[in-house]
């Protein structure tokens, strides 16, 4: 049965786990980020590199580590403690931990750095929006 995502929440912690596991992430304290409209694609993706071994007819692709992953989050700009954290950590070298909670209670954990926080369009019919871009640094951990 499909899992509806309406009602999902995004939360941030200024700390990162000492052990990048579900238990390590669960031990942290999080602040919910309110006003989230859209969270982009999120998952674990591996980079590949071409391997050319002597005697092979053709080269093959081998996994060589986690691939770069960029996550875009669209927000309605409001007075909110979670959004204040995003604004405070933009451009910092240190990472934060994030938790996505789905309506069915399943969780997604990851660490990321905020590398962009852009204001949306300015027109008489638009609402105050921001787009936050994050560089995901850890493996994405899902807990059902």
C-alpha positions as CSV (number, residue, x, y, z in Angstrom):
1,X,0.0,0.0,0.0
2,X,1.4,3.5,-0.9
3,X,2.5,5.8,1.9
4,X,1.0,9.2,1.7
5,X,3.5,12.0,2.4
6,X,1.1,14.9,3.1
7,X,1.7,15.7,6.8
8,X,5.3,14.7,6.8
9,X,7.6,16.9,9.0
10,X,11.2,18.0,8.8
11,X,13.3,18.6,11.9
12,X,16.9,19.8,12.5
13,X,19.5,19.3,15.2
14,X,22.6,21.4,15.5
15,X,24.4,18.2,16.7
16,X,25.6,15.2,14.7
17,X,25.6,11.6,16.0
18,X,28.9,10.1,17.1
19,X,27.7,6.9,15.5
20,X,25.9,7.3,12.1
21,X,23.1,4.8,12.9
22,X,19.4,5.1,13.5
23,X,20.1,4.9,17.3
24,X,22.7,7.6,17.0
25,X,20.4,9.9,15.2
26,X,17.4,9.1,17.5
27,X,19.5,10.1,20.6
28,X,19.7,13.7,19.3
29,X,17.3,16.5,20.2
30,X,15.5,18.0,17.2
31,X,13.6,21.3,16.4
32,X,10.8,21.0,13.9
33,X,11.1,23.2,10.8
34,X,7.7,24.7,10.2
35,X,6.4,26.1,6.9
36,X,8.0,23.3,4.7
37,X,6.2,23.1,1.4
38,X,8.4,20.6,-0.5
39,X,11.3,18.4,0.3
40,X,13.2,17.2,-2.8
41,X,14.3,13.7,-3.7
42,X,16.2,12.0,-0.8
43,X,18.0,8.7,-0.7
44,X,21.3,7.0,-0.8
45,X,23.1,7.0,-4.1
46,X,26.6,5.7,-4.8
47,X,29.2,7.1,-7.2
48,X,30.8,4.7,-9.7
49,X,34.1,4.6,-11.3
50,X,35.3,2.8,-14.4
51,X,37.5,-0.2,-13.8
52,X,39.8,-1.4,-16.6
53,X,41.4,-4.7,-15.7
54,X,43.8,-6.5,-18.0
55,X,42.0,-9.3,-19.8
56,X,38.5,-7.9,-19.6
57,X,36.7,-7.5,-22.8
58,X,35.3,-4.2,-21.7
59,X,35.6,-2.0,-18.6
60,X,32.9,-2.1,-15.9
61,X,31.5,0.3,-13.4
62,X,32.2,-0.3,-9.7
63,X,30.8,1.5,-6.7
64,X,33.4,3.9,-5.3
65,X,31.6,5.7,-2.4
66,X,28.6,7.9,-1.7
67,X,27.7,10.2,-4.6
68,X,27.2,13.9,-4.1
69,X,23.6,14.5,-3.2
70,X,21.9,17.9,-3.1
71,X,18.5,18.3,-1.4
72,X,16.3,21.3,-2.1
73,X,13.7,22.3,0.5
74,X,11.0,24.9,-0.3
75,X,9.7,26.9,2.7
76,X,7.0,29.5,3.4
77,X,9.0,32.0,5.4
78,X,7.5,32.4,8.8
79,X,8.8,33.2,12.3
80,X,9.9,29.7,13.4
81,X,12.7,28.3,15.6
82,X,13.5,25.6,13.0
83,X,13.8,28.1,10.1
84,X,16.0,30.3,12.4
85,X,18.4,27.3,12.7
86,X,18.6,27.0,8.9
87,X,19.4,30.7,8.6
88,X,22.0,30.5,11.3
89,X,23.9,27.5,9.8
90,X,24.1,28.6,6.2
91,X,27.6,28.5,4.9
92,X,29.1,26.9,8.1
93,X,31.6,24.1,7.7
94,X,29.8,22.0,10.4
95,X,26.9,19.8,9.5
96,X,23.5,19.5,11.2
97,X,21.4,16.4,11.5
98,X,17.9,16.2,10.0
99,X,14.9,13.9,10.6
100,X,12.0,13.5,8.2
101,X,8.9,11.9,9.9
102,X,6.3,10.5,7.6
103,X,2.6,10.3,8.6
104,X,2.9,6.5,9.2
105,X,5.7,7.1,11.8
106,X,8.6,6.0,9.6
107,X,11.7,8.1,9.8
108,X,14.6,9.3,7.5
109,X,17.8,10.6,9.1
110,X,20.8,12.3,7.4
111,X,23.4,15.0,8.0
112,X,23.8,17.9,5.7
113,X,25.3,21.4,5.3
114,X,23.1,24.3,4.2
115,X,24.9,25.9,1.3
116,X,22.1,28.2,-0.1
117,X,19.1,29.9,1.3
118,X,17.4,32.0,-1.5
119,X,14.3,34.2,-1.3
120,X,11.5,33.5,-3.7
121,X,10.0,35.8,-6.3
122,X,8.8,39.2,-5.3
123,X,5.4,39.9,-6.8
124,X,2.1,41.2,-5.5
125,X,0.6,37.7,-5.7
126,X,3.5,35.7,-4.2
127,X,3.9,34.7,-0.6
128,X,7.2,35.0,1.2
129,X,9.0,31.8,0.1
130,X,12.6,30.5,0.5
131,X,14.5,27.7,-1.1
132,X,17.1,26.0,1.0
133,X,19.7,23.9,-0.7
134,X,21.6,21.3,1.4
135,X,24.6,19.2,0.6
136,X,23.9,15.8,2.1
137,X,27.0,14.4,3.8
138,X,26.0,11.1,5.3
139,X,24.3,8.0,4.2
140,X,20.5,8.4,4.3
141,X,19.1,6.1,7.0
142,X,15.5,5.0,6.8
143,X,13.6,3.4,9.8
144,X,10.2,1.8,9.2
